[in-house]
Amino acid sequence: MKLAVTVWGNRISPVFDAASTLLVAEISDKKISRHYYTDFDPEAPMDLIHTLKKHHVNILVCGAISKTPASLILDQHIHLISFVTGNARQFLDSFALARTVEKKNRMPGFNQSCMNVY
Amino acid sequence: MIDPKKISGPLTQETTQIILECISDGVFTIDYNWEITSFNRAAEEITGISRKEAIGRHCWEVFRSNMCEAQCALKKTMEEGKPYVSTSAYIIDSSQKKIPISVSTSLLIDKHGEVLGGVEIFRDHSLVEALRKQLSASFHVEDIVSNSTAMKKIFTILPQISQSDATVLIEGETGTGKELMARAIHNMGPRKDRPFMAINCGALPDTLLESELFGYKKGAFTHAVKDKPGKFALARGGTVFLDEIGDTSPAFQVSLLRVLQEHEYTPLGGVEKEDTDVRIIAATNRDLSELMETDQFRQDLYYRVNVVKLFLPPLRQRMEDVPLLVERFISKLNLRQGKFIQGIDHAVLASLMSHSFPGNIRELENIIEHAFVLCQEGIISCDHLPGFLVQKKQTPCQAPVDDPVKAAQINLISDALARNNYNRNAAAKDLGIHKSTLFRRIKKLGIKL
């Protein structure tokens, strides 16, 4: 399974619409087996979708995200977990282990609908 | 019911609290750990987050503004110790709605002068923005802004052009926004979810251009170690934008004609034909019909690409767009560079209005970018402009006049006349106005010939 997280330094970007870096991570045996960074333009969500597909990413994790890019991403059959916060690597480690978003990684306003599946 | 006596006299903690709860601006304070220490009622309403949820959280988890990551006004205030006033931004609330806001920040200082943290005040501009959008809808398409009659005509027919699959030819001088127009056509059409691939045909030799467009097969040449798809394959279902098509060689024109006629091509080194499913948008800064007459451009290709033709007027023929474009570039650069430039002063506007912009919109953008390097904050003045604009004779920057708009009009007409050897018909054509309008303006403005 491959995940991409929009990052700001070592944190998850607070706002997808203003982020510019993706941390792509591969999970196997409940661990992060490989990770790397790539840039993207949030104002061109279709380009991001092509990047995600090129990297075989099936889950995108981000902070707050507005409706338009969120629905574009979901339309392309990519899982979207939004309104997530905290240290990106720590989140990935805990997600790899438990496949859930821990309470400390939930932004105010996070609810089950933020764990969108297409 | 609040006792009126409670809010008279010197401000107490209680009266401050009452005032903060009553105002319609959102206010929150943070400590040195960037954790929210107070959050007023309006902040709850605008963000959709309760005070209980907000207090103790990092401000970026609650405020969620496009400024948080790279251009945090509060961070600047905390670092520089000075306030920032009315910066435009947006936040994303819990229902994924983008809310336009203005932000002001300052240090939070107690009565002993000790800095406790920072305070951020924000105002919901949803209504203002909705009204502004309604007003600007007539001169705004995708990323293109214009208030000129010629551009408005294009905006009117653009939806129909976008919805069709016809090949489009965009003509216009360098820097008039041909690629932006091509992107707008792509983004507004049924192929918007597929790739948009642009290539500058004038910048590459034939073989490289063909390998970029058609791709190549393994072994096609020495370093072709594996198959490489070209733009036509990568853009499948989308749009290929062929810029500077007028600068292509006759040999390439033949290859391109075959693709347009037969909707198929053969990659370099390949034997099998591959079909194409792309929309073609071509652009040129040259007059293709003139090139055709002098046998520099194939007639059959001309008629293939010239199904729908759009002509983008040069900026000197739509000077009314200068203020709109300046505003657009300033907000774009403010976002990109994390600055808070508020605008340009009257003298700068007059100076810009009197310039003929041979490099068109790109030149204007470069001028504003130049000003951004020299202007740290506030308003862009003549001191921040490039030398060639300031050194122009009798520019309003050097010789202030009572009416800068009139001065700009005089300069614009005088420049056009000088450029066209004082031929008034040619100058009128250059300015994009009727010759009788030019005569009337010359008389009205008292321009001596």
Interface residues (C-beta under 8 A of the other chain):
Chain A: W8 S13 P14 V15 D17 A18 A19 M46 H50 G63 A64 I65 S66 K67 A70 L72 S82 F83 T85 M107 P108 G109
Chain B: G48 I49 S50 E53 A54 R57 H58 W60 E61 V62 F63 R64 S65 N66 M67 C68 E69 A70 I92 D93 S94 Q96 K97 K98 K192 D193 R194 P195
